[in-house]
């Protein structure tokens, strides 16, 4: 969960904006999902296939390599929705999103309300976990319905990518049911964290219904409170990643428990010598200076090289299960 709370509020907006130097060429646009009965407005971004030559997108201090508001090319395009970790950002996996967009996918992501780098108001409460899958359903509804280019998407080809709490989000979205008593290590008996009190008092929010539109899911170093019983109804193909060194409430053992509890064996990967935050996009110098805790890797670990292989494996998995239509 977040012992590393990203409290440097004055630095973080600029830091995240600078974490873009390694993004590939892709169409890029901001989006906003309107508020409705299920929650507040959701702000995020979309990466998409783009036939224009790449350029520099200056959003001061944000710099992206790609094309701002590029006309969407293609028909029957698959949609991947992304869920970030606690205290994270819609831009946290920008390099993975760009890789997928370059290969013919539309990738949409949002900042989870109350659990993002600008707003941590619900980070320590179970309600943040209950609303995350709902956020992603609303994002999917918007992309397949109200998004101006929705007619170019294939509603039968929806995938999910989730990291950390986003991995938890993805598992719930495909049918897993959490057991908040299963991870005693997350809450000491004397913990004053609100969610620990909620667990002790059995004030557990209802688990949202799964989203049957999701055809494949990449689950990356998930924060897991799942056992075999809670995972028993998951039928969606999964690529499951674990960091060998763990961190932020995630351990190799806790992810291994997910692997062993799934009814069908996932496409399993362990990132050797990697800590939990190694799955975030490689850090720019500005981000590394502002928030070294999410940018510092173990000795000998090359995040840039790792992400080249990681992104390639993610792409191969989605191509296997929800491949883009072939160009005529």
PyMOL commands that set and color helices and strands:
alter all, ss='L'
color gray80, all
select helices_A, chain A and resi 9-18+94-102+127-144+150-152+165-173+184-186+194-200+228-231+252-261+276-279+285-290+292-295+303-321
alter helices_A, ss='H'
color red, helices_A
select strands_A, chain A and resi 27-33+42-48+55-58+63-68+77-83+106-110+153-163+214-220+237-243+267-271
alter strands_A, ss='S'
color yellow, strands_A
deselect
rebuild
show_as cartoon
